[in-house]
Amino acid sequence: MTIFFLLIGLELEREIYHGELSSIKKISKIAIQIASLLSGIFGFIYLKYILAQKKT
């Protein structure tokens, strides 16, 4: 899981500096990708927390 998020971060960095997201006009795409990344991370943590509480 850690390697996956590391690769996502590296890909996002490459896109920001050299790819489609290098233009200021496309800042909304960056915000959407970061929001989806964070929601995926925190959604996973939240689900693990809920499932752990149901077991106890």
C-alpha positions, 0 to 999 in steps of 0.5 A: 500500500505504501509503495502504491501511494509513493508511486501515485505521488511521484506520478503527480509530481511528474505531471505537475512539473512536466505533464498536463498539469504544468499549466496554471489554468489546470490547477483545478485538475490538481485539486481534484486529484489531490482531493481524490487521493486524500479521500481514498487514504482517509476512507480506507483508514475510516473503514479499517477503524469501523471494522476494528470496532465491530470486532471488539 
